[in-house]
Amino acid sequence: MMDQDELARRKELDRAAKAAAILDSPLLKEAIESIRQHQRDFWIRTKPSQVDEREAAYWSLRVVDMIEAALQSHVTTGKLAAQSLREKTEELARDRRTGRRI
């Protein structure tokens, strides 16, 4: 039976796999690159007086970065969860070999 910690780690692994799949999606990669290119081109074409428009383009680029960072954070958390589960499994196996009660 899984304890709450193990259940939480397994949920983190599931979320990590889903986040990785999203980040690896060719369609998402294409959409992100398109947005970035469009916003950069728009930014470059603005006139000196168009401060608000440049700010909007800047924040659009930042939002895309934040979305990617949030997804990458889930992937990283999943790697840590996998490591934690491996260590727990190794500890249990070691305890069984030595006859230590769990």
C-alpha positions in Angstrom: 0.0 0.0 0.0 1.3 3.5 -0.9 1.8 6.1 1.8 0.8 9.7 1.2 4.3 10.7 0.3 4.7 8.0 -2.3 1.2 8.9 -3.8 2.2 12.6 -4.0 5.5 11.6 -5.7 3.6 9.5 -8.2 1.3 12.4 -9.0 4.3 14.6 -9.5 5.7 12.0 -12.0 2.5 12.0 -13.9 2.4 15.8 -14.0 6.0 15.8 -15.1 5.3 13.4 -18.0 2.4 15.5 -19.1 4.4 18.8 -18.9 7.3 17.2 -20.9 4.8 16.0 -23.5 3.5 19.5 -23.8 6.9 21.1 -24.0 8.0 18.5 -26.7 4.9 19.1 -28.8 5.9 20.3 -32.2 2.7 22.3 -32.5 3.4 24.1 -29.2 7.0 24.8 -30.2 5.8 26.2 -33.5 3.2 28.4 -31.8 5.6 29.7 -29.3 8.2 30.5 -31.9 5.6 32.2 -34.0 4.4 34.4 -31.1 8.0 35.3 -30.2 8.8 36.2 -33.8 5.6 38.2 -34.2 6.1 40.2 -31.0 9.8 40.9 -31.8 9.0 42.1 -35.3 6.2 44.2 -33.9 8.5 45.6 -31.2 11.2 46.5 -33.8 8.6 48.3 -36.0 7.2 50.5 -33.3 7.9 54.2 -33.4 9.7 55.9 -30.5 6.4 57.3 -29.3 4.7 53.9 -29.1 5.9 53.1 -25.6 2.7 51.3 -24.5 2.8 49.1 -27.6 6.4 48.1 -26.9 5.5 47.4 -23.3 2.6 45.1 -24.5 4.9 43.3 -26.8 7.5 42.9 -24.0 4.9 41.5 -21.6 3.6 39.1 -24.3 7.1 37.7 -24.6 7.5 37.4 -20.9 4.2 35.5 -20.6 5.4 33.0 -23.1 8.6 32.6 -21.1 6.6 32.2 -17.8 4.5 29.5 -19.3 7.5 27.6 -20.5 9.2 28.0 -17.1 6.1 26.7 -15.3 6.0 23.6 -17.5 9.7 23.1 -17.1 9.3 23.4 -13.3 6.9 20.4 -13.4 9.4 18.4 -15.4 12.2 19.2 -12.8 9.9 18.4 -9.9 9.1 15.1 -11.6 12.8 14.2 -11.8 13.2 14.9 -8.1 10.2 12.8 -7.4 11.6 9.9 -9.4 14.9 10.2 -7.6 13.0 10.2 -4.2 11.0 7.1 -5.2 14.2 5.3 -6.4 15.9 6.0 -3.1 12.9 4.8 -1.1 12.7 1.6 -3.2 16.5 1.0 -2.6 16.1 1.7 1.1 13.2 -0.8 1.4 15.2 -3.5 -0.6 18.2 -2.9 1.7 16.0 -3.2 4.8 14.5 -6.4 3.5 18.0 -7.9 2.9 19.2 -7.0 6.3 16.0 -8.0 8.0 15.3 -4.6 9.4 11.6 -3.9 10.1 10.0 -1.2 8.2 
